[in-house]
Amino acid sequence: MSDKGFTLWFTGLSGAGKSTLAAGLMPLLRERGCSVELLDGDEVRENLSKGLGFSKEDRDTNIRRIGYVANLLSRNGVVAICAAISPYRDVRDEVRRMTAQFVEVYVEAPLEVVEERDTKGLYKKARAGIIKNFTGISDPYEPPHSPEIVVHTGQESIDESLAKILAHLEGRDLLGERSLAADAF
């Protein structure tokens, strides 16, 4: 059983695979004895950040709120998995500085790949001007300079990306004594 808490921060464009990877990682970490909570960007926006818009200031406020909750969880032994676009590097770095154990995962996928995956039609609406301030179209996404982990979801399978994340966490001894990477897949 691991009693080490840490924050695992997934960042990337809408549709890159942040929520999919986060949901896939949760049971794998629980199998290793970790207490895990998922802070998904859409759910947090609905429950903790209701009323915020999509200006830079509102997005930064949303990310700070997610970071604050993640820090509370991780300092109490929980693995806080955050899956939020978090488009601005400066506020991600701010959250990193306030969090003792912070692991940034850049979920990289080319714009054409995420647009292809877009089941909700958000990119199409953004390109048509119906949705304003849409990350990657009319609002910037600033990739991290030095993420601990980069997964390329346009090229890797979900299992390959999960294995890469687990290998990094094991290499940093964040999962405790048990290592199940060979058994995970």
N, C-alpha and C positions, 0 to 999 in steps of 0.2 A: 504494500500500500504506500502510495506516495503522499507525503504531507506538504510537498512543495507547491505553492501556488505560483502562477505566472499568467501573464496576459499574452495571448496569441492573437495578433491583429492582422486580419485579412483585409487588404486594400486592392482595389482594381476597378475597372469600368463596370457599369451595369451589365450583367450577363456574362461576366468573365468566369464565374463559377465559385465565387466566395461562399455563398450560402450552401451550395451543394457540397463543397469540400468541408465546410464547418460541420454540417450535419453528418457527413461520413466519418469525420474524425471523432465526434463525441463518443460513440460506442467503443471505438478502439482505445480511447483514453480511459474510459470507465472500466474496460477489461483489465487495465493495468492498475486499477485501484485508485484512480484519480476522481476527485469530485469535480464536476464540469458544469459550467453554465454557459449558454449561448446568448450573446447579445447581438441579435440580428438587426441590421440597420432599419429595415422596414418596420419591424415590431417595436423597436425603441422609438422611432419617429411617431408611431401611433399611440404609444402608452406613456412615454417619458418626455417627448418633445412635441406633443400635439400643439398646433398653432404656429410652429415655426415654418417659415417659407424656405426658399432655396437661394437666397442671397448668400454671399460669402460669409457675412456675419452670422446668419442663421445656421448655415452649415457648420461653421466653426463652433457655435454654441452646442449644436447637436453632438458633434464629435467630443467636445469637452465633457458633456454629460455622460456619454458612453464610456469615455476614459476614466471618469471619476468612479463610476459604478464598477468598472473592470478592476481598478486599483483596489477598491474596498474588498472585492471578492478575492483577488489574488493575494493580498496581504493576509487573508484569513484562510489560506491553504487551498483555495479553489482555482482551477484552471478556467480563466475567463476567456472564452473564444468570442472575438468581436468580428463580425462580418459586415462592414460598412464601406461604401465607396470611398469615403474620406478623401476627397480629391485634392486637398491642399496640404502640401508637405509641411509647412510651418506648424500647423495645428497637430498633425501626426507626431512631429518631433516634440512638441510641447507635452503631449500625452506620454511619449516615451520617457521624457525627463522626470515625470512625476510617478513613474511606475518602476518598481525595483527590478522585476524580471519581465522584460518586454521583448517579444519576438515578433518581428514584422514579416509578414508573408505577402509578397507582391504576386497577386494572381494576374499574370500577364496574358492578355489575349488581344490580337489585333482588332481594330475597329470593325473590319469586314466580318470577322468571326462573330463578334458579339451582336452585330446587327443581324446576322443570319440566325442566331439563336433567339432573337427577341420575340417571344411568344405574345407579349402584351402590346406590341406595336409602338413602343415608346420612342424608339429611334426614328421611325417613320414620321411620327407626330412631331418630334423635335426638328427633323429636317424640313418639315412643312411649316415650321414656325408656330405650331399649335402649342407645344410645350416650350416654355422659355427657360433659360438657365439650365440646360440639360448637359450634364457632364459628358465631355467627349465630342459634343456637337457645338453648342453655343456657349459653353462654359468649359474652362480648362480642367484637365486631369494632370496632376504633377506626379509622375512616377517617383518612388523613393530612390534616393541616391545609393543607400547602402542597406537594403533589406537583408535580414538574416537568411531568408529563404526566397527563392523565385521559382514559381511553378509556371509552366507554359501550357495553359489549358487548351490552346489551339492545336498543340502537337502531342501532348501527353494524355494518357487515359486518366480517369479519376484515381484508379488504384496506383498508377505511377506517381501522381502528384501526392497522394496520401503517404506513400512509402517514403518519398523525399522529405516530407514534413516530419514524419516519425523518426527517420534516421537523424535528422538535425536535432530533434528534441532529446533523443537518446544520447547523441554525441555530446550534448551539453549537460547530461545527467539530470534532466528536468523531469524524468519519468520514474525516478526511484530506482530500485535495484532490479526490478523485473524488466526483462527485455523480450518482447514478443514479436519483433519486426519480422523474423523469418516465418512466424506462424500466422501473421496477419492476413496474408493473401494467398 
